[in-house]
Amino acid sequence: MSKLEHKYLNARKFDKEFGYRVDYKKSGVFLSSAGEKADPIFSKGEVEGGQDEYIMTFAPVKDRTNCVLEVGEDLIITLK
């Protein structure tokens, strides 16, 4: 698993009722727009990809103002 995949999966927690959910107390990969974080989708089966391939998918973003990708606590990438 790559460092990016590890960071992506680090922020998930398991909930018996809802499956994998976001634990915002942990560092991970998040998409933030207008000051709000969009929840990543952790299910590998929801998006078709290659074998052992994770595709990072986030909830729809309504406001694309100040859209950034946060990777851990060290890297922030501005998206346009």
C-alpha positions as CSV (number, residue, x, y, z in Angstrom):
1,M,0.0,0.0,0.0
2,S,1.4,3.4,-0.9
3,K,1.8,6.2,1.7
4,L,-1.1,8.1,0.1
5,E,-3.4,5.0,0.3
6,H,-2.4,4.6,3.9
7,K,-3.2,8.2,4.7
8,Y,-6.5,7.9,2.9
9,L,-7.6,4.9,4.9
10,N,-6.2,6.2,8.2
11,A,-9.2,8.4,8.9
12,R,-11.8,5.7,8.8
13,K,-13.5,4.0,11.7
14,F,-15.9,1.0,11.6
15,D,-19.5,1.5,12.8
16,K,-21.6,-1.7,13.1
17,E,-24.7,0.0,11.8
18,F,-23.3,2.1,9.0
19,G,-20.0,0.4,8.0
20,Y,-16.9,2.6,7.5
21,R,-17.2,6.2,8.5
22,V,-14.9,9.2,8.9
23,D,-13.0,9.8,12.2
24,Y,-12.2,13.5,12.0
25,K,-9.9,13.2,15.0
26,K,-7.4,11.2,12.8
27,S,-5.3,12.6,10.0
28,G,-6.2,11.5,6.5
29,V,-7.0,12.7,3.0
30,F,-9.9,15.2,3.0
31,L,-11.4,17.6,0.5
32,S,-12.4,20.9,2.0
33,S,-14.5,23.5,0.3
34,A,-15.7,26.9,1.8
35,G,-14.3,25.7,5.2
36,E,-16.2,22.4,5.3
37,K,-14.8,18.9,4.8
38,A,-16.5,16.6,2.3
39,D,-16.8,13.0,3.5
40,P,-14.6,10.5,1.6
41,I,-16.3,7.3,0.5
42,F,-14.2,4.4,1.8
43,S,-15.9,1.5,0.0
44,K,-13.6,0.0,-2.6
45,G,-16.6,-1.7,-4.3
46,E,-18.6,1.5,-4.9
47,V,-16.3,2.7,-7.7
48,E,-15.0,0.3,-10.3
49,G,-11.2,0.2,-10.5
50,G,-8.4,-2.1,-11.2
51,Q,-7.4,-5.0,-8.9
52,D,-6.0,-3.7,-5.6
53,E,-6.7,-0.1,-6.7
54,Y,-8.3,2.5,-4.5
55,I,-10.1,5.4,-6.1
56,M,-10.5,8.4,-3.8
57,T,-14.1,9.6,-4.0
58,F,-15.7,12.4,-2.0
59,A,-19.2,13.6,-1.4
60,P,-20.5,16.2,-3.9
61,V,-19.2,19.7,-3.3
62,K,-21.8,22.4,-3.7
63,D,-19.5,25.4,-3.3
64,R,-16.2,25.3,-5.1
65,T,-14.9,28.4,-3.3
66,N,-11.5,27.9,-1.6
67,C,-11.4,24.2,-2.5
68,V,-8.3,22.3,-1.1
69,L,-7.1,18.7,-0.8
70,E,-5.6,18.0,2.6
71,V,-3.2,15.1,2.8
72,G,-2.4,14.4,6.4
73,E,-1.3,17.4,8.4
74,D,1.6,18.4,6.2
75,L,0.3,18.9,2.7
76,I,-2.5,21.2,1.5
77,I,-3.1,21.4,-2.3
78,T,-5.3,24.2,-3.7
79,L,-7.7,23.1,-6.4
80,K,-9.1,25.3,-9.0
